[in-house]
Amino acid sequence: GVINVARKASEHLGIVNSRFECNNVFLNGVDKCYDAIFLLALHGAVKEDYDFMKTLLSIKKQGYFFFESHDITVDMEHYERRCRLVEDNGFELKLKKGETDAGVSRIISVYQRVE
């Protein structure tokens, strides 16, 4: 799946100091910090802000958070609320882009941890 794509992209780009893993920080908690975390259309499954914050706490300073919405036609308010939570907790927005694929409109936001 996604890990294989990441590995192949890393190999193609000649990046030798990378490691990829799939981890459920909501269930397993945070036992180490990461340079980047991708949260792809999953934030709605996390009901409590405290559990959502576990993701942010596991990103190293200057690390990146890639955050994808669910279908924004039905979930925009929830996504924007979570974006404010990210920004209020030491992250700076670097990129925000809308995409539509197979009739589903999503937003992808890229944040960098600055605190």
VMD Tcl script that draws the C-alpha trace (Angstrom):
set ca {
  {0.00 0.00 0.00}
  {1.09 3.51 0.90}
  {4.31 2.36 2.57}
  {5.42 0.59 -0.61}
  {4.72 3.71 -2.65}
  {6.75 5.79 -0.18}
  {9.67 3.34 -0.35}
  {9.65 3.29 -4.15}
  {9.52 7.09 -4.30}
  {12.40 7.28 -1.83}
  {14.46 4.86 -3.90}
  {13.63 6.71 -7.12}
  {14.76 10.01 -5.57}
  {17.93 8.44 -4.17}
  {16.99 9.12 -0.54}
  {18.90 6.66 1.64}
  {18.13 7.92 5.15}
  {14.40 7.27 5.25}
  {12.19 4.83 7.07}
  {8.46 4.42 6.70}
  {5.96 2.79 8.99}
  {2.26 2.60 9.55}
  {1.30 3.29 13.15}
  {-1.98 4.05 14.87}
  {-0.99 6.76 17.35}
  {-4.63 7.07 18.41}
  {-4.63 3.49 19.63}
  {-0.96 2.94 20.50}
  {0.00 6.36 21.83}
  {3.25 8.16 21.10}
  {6.49 6.38 21.83}
  {8.77 8.34 19.47}
  {8.75 11.38 17.24}
  {8.65 11.51 13.45}
  {9.90 13.89 10.77}
  {6.56 13.70 8.97}
  {3.11 12.27 9.52}
  {0.39 11.81 6.92}
  {-3.20 11.83 8.19}
  {-5.24 10.99 5.14}
  {-9.02 11.41 5.43}
  {-9.01 9.89 8.90}
  {-9.50 12.84 11.25}
  {-13.26 12.31 11.42}
  {-12.72 8.87 12.93}
  {-10.98 10.55 15.86}
  {-13.77 11.97 17.98}
  {-11.82 13.71 20.73}
  {-9.39 16.60 20.22}
  {-7.10 15.02 22.82}
  {-6.69 11.93 20.64}
  {-6.15 14.08 17.56}
  {-3.42 15.97 19.44}
  {-1.48 12.72 19.91}
  {-0.66 12.93 16.22}
  {0.68 16.45 16.52}
  {2.74 15.63 19.62}
  {4.56 12.89 17.74}
  {6.02 15.27 15.10}
  {9.56 16.59 15.62}
  {10.27 20.32 15.65}
  {10.54 21.48 12.03}
  {8.71 18.28 11.03}
  {5.73 18.15 8.70}
  {2.07 17.23 9.04}
  {0.22 16.29 5.84}
  {-3.50 16.57 6.54}
  {-6.19 15.48 4.07}
  {-9.90 16.16 4.53}
  {-12.86 13.92 3.97}
  {-15.30 15.06 1.27}
  {-15.44 18.81 1.97}
  {-19.01 19.10 0.73}
  {-20.11 17.31 3.91}
  {-17.17 17.80 6.30}
  {-15.69 21.28 5.78}
  {-16.58 22.65 9.23}
  {-14.96 19.73 11.06}
  {-11.84 19.88 8.89}
  {-11.43 23.64 9.39}
  {-11.86 23.25 13.16}
  {-9.09 20.67 13.20}
  {-6.91 22.96 11.05}
  {-7.32 25.72 13.65}
  {-6.30 23.24 16.34}
  {-3.13 22.42 14.38}
  {-2.29 26.10 13.91}
  {-2.99 26.91 17.57}
  {-0.49 24.23 18.64}
  {2.73 25.36 17.03}
  {2.27 24.55 13.34}
  {2.51 26.90 10.39}
  {0.52 26.33 7.20}
  {2.84 25.83 4.22}
  {0.40 24.68 1.55}
  {-3.35 24.26 1.18}
  {-4.75 22.81 -2.01}
  {-8.12 21.51 -3.10}
  {-8.47 18.43 -5.30}
  {-11.42 16.60 -6.82}
  {-11.09 12.94 -7.72}
  {-13.93 10.65 -8.78}
  {-16.45 13.26 -7.71}
  {-15.03 13.66 -4.19}
  {-13.65 17.09 -3.27}
  {-10.87 17.12 -0.69}
  {-8.41 19.60 0.75}
  {-4.80 18.76 1.47}
  {-2.99 20.99 3.97}
  {0.72 20.80 4.72}
  {1.90 22.18 8.05}
  {5.37 22.54 9.56}
  {5.95 22.42 13.29}
  {7.65 25.63 14.38}
  {7.44 25.29 18.19}
}
mol new
graphics top color blue
foreach p $ca { graphics top sphere $p radius 0.5 }
foreach p [lrange $ca 0 end-1] q [lrange $ca 1 end] { graphics top cylinder $p $q radius 0.2 }
display resetview
